[in-house]
C-alpha cells in the first residue's frame, strides 16, 4: 500500500535515509487506520565484494581476468550496479563480464550491472593494458551499489612489458645421456603390452582404463617409435570407440582428448574423426565459455586450448580469439599459482598434474599455432616453482598437492594433501625439456633430468590410466631432450 516505505536507502556515508516509492502521498485517514498506515521501515540487506580470482601480472596488449564474488548477507539477492570501473593509469581498458552468455553484463536502468538470482554470485573484470602502457604497478577500482548500499574494492595489477622470444645463444650445449631412459623405453613396450588389445571394448565411465589420457594418441606414438603395426591397431580401436562416445556432444570437460582423433583423421582421411573434434570444442562442458578463469578449471581449460589447436591443425573452423581467451585464462592461473610459497598464494586448488596439463596445453599452442611471447616465461616460472615447492630432492618424488587437508577455499585439498607420488612426474617433466630445447637453460635441464630419472621408480602395474598418463606427453619430452 502507498503509505508504506518500501526500502531503506543506505549511502556510502553510513547515513540511513528513507526512499519514497513512486506515487507516495501522506496518509489523510486518522484513527486506527491511520496507525496502520504509518511507515514501516524495511532495512536493505548488505552485501560483500570479495576478490576470488586475483592474478596480478598482465602483459601490455593482453587481457587478464579477475573474478569478484558477491554475497548478500540477508540471504536474498538483488541487482548490483557497477557505478564505476576504472584503472589508476591511462591506456588500461577495464570492463565487467557477467559470463559467457552475457559478456557485456545486463543494462539495469541503462547502467551495466549484475542481475542476481542467487545470494552468492560472481562476475569477472577484464583488464587489457594497451601495448604502449608503461610497465609498473597500477590498480583497478570498482564501485558498486545495490539498494542504495555502496561498496568499493581496489585490485592491484602490475603491467609487464612483452618479453622478447627467447633464443639459444649459439649451438645447444651437449647434454649427457638422459638418466632413466632405459626404464622409460622398456616400460613403454613391456607394460604397454598388458593394455594393447585391438579388440578391447571400453566403457567411458571407467577412467582407470587406458583410453583415459588419450590412449589412442599414446598408442600412435608407440607405433611411431617402434614401427610395429599392433600399436597402430590398438590406437585405432581406442580412437574409434572414443569418436563414437563424443559425437553426441556434452562430454565432461575432463574427458576432452583430441590428439588421438586428429592423428586417426590424418591416418585415414575419415571426416568422422574431424567431426568428433568439432563436437568436443563446441559442445563439451566448458566449450561455450572457452574455458574458465578459475583455477579449479585448469584441466578443462587446458584440454579446450589443446582441442582448439588440434581443430586448427585439422582445418576445423575455430576462431583464434577463442583460443587466445583460453590461453589468457591459463596464463592468469599460472600467475596466481606460482606467485610465491604455496600458502601465500590465492590458489583455489593446486595439484601437480594440473600444472603439467596447463604447461602441455600452452606449449602445444605455442609450437603448433601462435608463438605467444608470454608462454616461455610462464613455463620457466612453472618449472622453477615445481622444483622448489613440489619436488622432494631427498625422496626423489613429487608432491601431489602442497596444501594440508582443507575443505574450504582458497587452498582447497581433499586428497593427496602433501603426499608424494611418482606417477605424476611424466605429466610435468617434459616442460623442463621443452624450455631447455628453446633457450639452452641448463639449470632447467638438470632439474628435468633429476625428475625423469625417478619417474618410473614405481612400476606401472595397476591400471591403463597410469600407463597413458606416463606416456601421453613424455614422448615429446624425450624428443626435446635427446633430439630423437
Residue pairs with C-beta under 8 A, 6 or more apart in sequence:
1 37
2 21
2 23
2 24
2 25
3 24
3 27
3 37
3 38
3 39
4 37
4 39
4 40
5 18
5 19
5 20
5 21
5 24
5 39
5 40
5 41
5 42
6 19
6 21
6 42
7 19
7 42
7 44
7 147
7 148
8 16
8 17
8 18
8 19
8 41
8 42
8 43
8 44
8 147
8 148
9 16
9 17
9 18
9 19
9 44
9 147
9 148
10 16
10 17
10 44
10 46
10 147
10 148
10 149
10 150
11 17
11 148
11 150
12 150
16 43
17 148
18 39
18 41
19 148
27 34
27 37
27 38
29 37
44 146
44 147
44 148
44 149
45 72
45 73
45 74
45 75
45 76
45 78
45 147
46 72
46 73
46 74
46 149
47 70
47 71
47 72
47 73
47 80
47 146
47 149
47 151
48 69
48 70
48 71
48 73
48 151
49 68
49 69
49 70
49 142
49 144
49 151
49 152
49 153
50 68
50 69
50 70
50 71
51 66
51 67
51 68
51 69
51 153
51 155
51 346
52 67
52 68
52 69
52 122
52 294
52 348
53 65
53 66
53 67
53 293
53 294
53 295
53 332
53 336
53 346
53 348
54 66
54 67
54 155
54 336
54 346
55 64
55 65
55 66
55 332
55 333
55 335
55 336
56 156
56 157
56 158
56 335
56 339
57 64
57 157
57 158
57 160
57 335
58 64
58 127
58 128
58 129
58 157
58 158
58 159
58 160
59 129
59 159
59 160
59 161
59 162
59 373
59 374
60 129
60 130
60 131
60 132
60 133
60 135
60 159
60 160
60 161
60 162
61 128
61 129
61 130
61 131
61 162
62 128
62 129
62 162
62 328
62 331
62 374
63 126
63 127
63 128
63 325
63 328
64 126
64 127
64 128
64 157
64 328
64 332
64 335
65 97
65 124
65 125
65 126
65 127
65 293
65 328
65 329
65 332
66 124
66 125
66 127
66 140
66 155
66 293
67 122
67 123
67 124
67 125
67 293
67 294
68 122
68 123
68 124
68 125
68 142
68 153
69 120
69 121
69 122
70 80
70 114
70 116
70 120
70 121
70 122
70 123
70 144
71 119
71 120
72 78
72 116
72 119
72 120
72 146
74 119
75 119
76 119
77 116
77 117
77 118
77 119
77 121
78 116
78 146
78 147
79 106
79 108
79 113
79 114
79 115
79 116
79 146
80 113
80 114
80 116
80 144
80 145
80 146
81 108
81 109
81 111
81 112
81 113
81 144
81 145
81 146
82 96
82 105
82 111
82 112
82 113
82 114
82 142
82 143
82 144
83 111
83 143
83 144
83 145
83 150
84 141
84 142
84 143
85 94
85 95
85 96
85 125
85 140
85 141
85 142
85 143
86 94
86 140
86 141
87 93
87 94
87 127
87 138
87 139
87 140
87 141
87 157
88 138
88 139
88 140
88 141
89 133
89 134
89 136
89 138
89 159
91 129
91 130
91 132
91 133
92 127
92 128
92 129
92 130
92 133
92 138
92 140
92 157
92 159
93 126
93 127
93 128
93 129
93 130
94 125
94 126
94 127
94 128
94 140
95 104
95 125
95 126
96 105
96 112
96 114
96 123
96 124
96 125
96 126
97 103
97 104
97 105
97 123
97 124
97 125
97 126
98 104
98 105
98 106
98 114
98 115
98 123
98 124
99 123
99 124
99 289
100 288
100 289
100 290
101 288
104 112
105 112
105 113
105 114
105 123
106 112
106 113
106 114
106 115
107 113
108 115
114 121
114 123
124 293
125 140
125 142
125 155
127 140
127 157
129 138
129 159
131 162
133 159
134 159
135 158
135 159
135 160
135 161
136 158
136 159
137 156
137 157
137 158
138 156
138 157
138 158
138 159
139 154
139 155
139 156
139 157
140 154
140 155
140 157
141 152
141 153
141 154
141 155
142 152
142 153
142 154
142 155
143 150
143 151
143 152
144 150
144 151
144 152
145 151
162 373
162 374
163 373
163 374
163 376
163 377
164 373
165 371
165 373
165 376
166 376
166 438
166 439
167 439
168 438
168 439
168 440
169 440
172 437
172 440
173 440
173 442
175 436
175 442
175 445
175 449
175 481
176 449
178 449
178 452
178 478
178 481
178 482
179 449
179 450
179 452
179 453
180 452
180 453
180 454
180 455
180 456
181 478
181 482
183 456
184 452
184 455
184 456
184 474
184 478
187 456
187 459
187 460
187 470
188 222
188 225
188 471
189 222
189 226
191 459
191 460
191 461
191 467
192 219
192 222
192 231
192 467
192 471
194 461
194 464
194 467
195 210
195 215
195 464
195 467
196 219
196 230
196 231
196 234
197 234
197 237
198 230
198 233
198 234
198 236
198 237
199 237
200 234
200 237
201 241
202 209
202 211
202 238
202 241
202 242
203 209
204 211
204 241
204 242
204 245
204 255
207 255
207 465
208 463
208 464
208 465
209 215
209 463
209 464
209 465
210 218
210 238
210 464
210 465
210 467
210 468
211 238
211 241
211 242
211 464
211 468
212 255
212 464
212 465
212 468
212 469
213 257
213 465
213 468
213 469
213 472
214 257
214 258
214 259
214 260
214 468
214 472
215 234
215 235
215 238
215 260
215 464
215 468
216 235
216 236
216 238
216 239
216 242
216 257
216 259
216 260
216 261
216 263
216 264
217 235
217 257
217 259
217 260
217 263
217 472
218 235
218 260
218 467
218 468
218 471
218 472
219 231
219 232
219 234
219 235
219 238
219 260
220 231
220 232
220 235
220 260
220 263
220 264
220 267
221 471
221 475
222 231
222 471
223 229
223 231
223 232
223 235
224 475
225 475
232 267
235 260
235 263
235 264
236 264
236 267
238 260
239 260
239 261
239 263
239 264
239 273
240 264
242 257
242 260
242 261
242 276
243 261
243 264
243 272
243 273
243 276
245 251
246 276
246 279
246 280
246 284
247 272
247 275
247 276
247 279
248 279
249 279
249 282
249 283
249 284
250 283
250 284
250 285
251 279
251 280
251 283
251 284
251 285
252 284
252 285
253 284
253 285
253 286
253 297
253 299
253 300
253 303
253 304
254 299
254 300
254 303
255 284
256 280
256 284
256 300
256 303
256 304
256 306
256 307
257 303
258 277
258 280
258 281
258 303
258 306
258 307
258 310
258 311
259 306
259 310
261 273
261 274
261 276
261 277
261 280
261 310
262 273
262 277
262 310
262 313
262 314
264 270
264 273
265 271
265 273
265 274
265 277
265 314
274 314
274 315
274 316
277 307
277 310
277 311
277 314
277 316
278 311
278 316
280 287
280 307
281 287
281 304
281 307
281 308
281 311
281 316
281 318
284 304
284 307
285 300
286 292
286 297
286 300
286 301
286 304
287 304
290 304
290 322
290 323
290 325
290 326
290 329
291 297
291 300
291 301
291 302
291 304
291 305
291 325
291 326
291 329
291 330
292 300
292 301
292 329
293 329
293 332
293 333
294 348
295 333
295 336
295 337
295 347
295 348
295 349
295 350
295 354
296 348
296 349
298 330
298 333
298 349
298 354
298 355
298 357
298 358
299 354
299 357
301 326
301 329
301 330
301 333
301 361
302 326
302 330
302 357
302 358
302 360
302 361
302 362
303 357
303 361
304 326
305 323
305 326
305 327
305 330
305 361
305 362
305 364
305 365
306 360
306 361
306 364
306 365
308 318
308 322
308 323
308 326
308 365
309 323
309 361
309 364
309 365
309 368
309 369
311 317
311 318
312 318
312 323
312 368
312 369
313 368
313 369
320 370
323 365
323 369
323 370
324 370
324 372
326 361
327 362
327 365
327 370
327 372
327 375
330 358
330 361
330 362
331 362
331 374
331 375
331 378
333 358
334 358
334 378
334 381
334 382
336 345
336 346
336 347
337 345
337 347
337 350
337 355
337 385
338 345
338 381
338 382
338 384
338 385
339 345
339 346
341 389
342 350
342 389
342 402
342 403
342 411
343 402
343 403
343 411
345 410
345 411
346 410
347 410
347 411
348 409
348 410
348 411
348 412
349 401
349 409
349 411
349 412
349 413
350 401
350 402
350 403
350 411
351 400
351 401
351 416
352 386
352 390
352 398
352 399
352 400
352 401
352 421
352 424
352 427
352 428
353 400
353 424
353 427
353 428
353 469
355 382
355 386
355 390
355 428
356 424
356 427
356 428
356 429
356 430
356 431
356 473
357 427
358 382
359 379
359 382
359 428
359 430
359 431
360 427
360 430
360 431
360 473
362 372
362 375
362 378
362 379
363 375
363 379
363 430
363 431
363 434
365 372
365 375
366 372
366 375
366 376
376 435
376 438
376 439
379 431
379 434
379 435
380 435
380 439
380 441
380 444
382 431
383 431
383 432
383 435
383 444
383 447
383 448
384 444
386 398
386 428
387 447
389 399
389 402
390 398
390 399
390 402
391 397
391 398
391 399
391 447
391 450
391 451
392 398
392 399
392 420
393 450
395 420
396 422
396 450
396 453
396 454
396 457
397 420
397 421
397 422
397 454
398 420
398 421
398 422
398 424
398 425
398 428
398 451
399 418
399 419
399 420
399 421
400 415
400 416
400 417
400 418
400 419
400 420
400 421
400 424
401 413
401 416
401 417
401 418
401 419
402 418
403 411
403 412
403 413
403 417
403 418
404 413
404 417
404 418
405 413
405 414
405 417
406 412
406 413
406 417
407 414
422 454
422 455
422 456
422 457
422 458
423 458
423 460
423 466
423 469
423 470
424 469
425 451
425 452
425 454
425 455
426 452
426 455
426 456
426 469
426 470
426 471
426 472
426 473
426 474
426 477
427 469
427 470
427 472
427 473
428 451
429 448
429 451
429 452
429 455
429 474
429 477
430 473
430 474
430 476
430 477
430 480
431 448
432 444
432 445
432 447
432 448
432 451
432 477
433 445
433 448
433 477
433 478
433 480
433 481
434 476
434 477
434 480
435 441
435 444
436 442
436 444
436 445
436 448
436 480
436 481
437 480
437 481
445 481
448 477
448 481
449 481
452 477
452 481
455 470
455 474
456 470
460 466
460 467
460 470
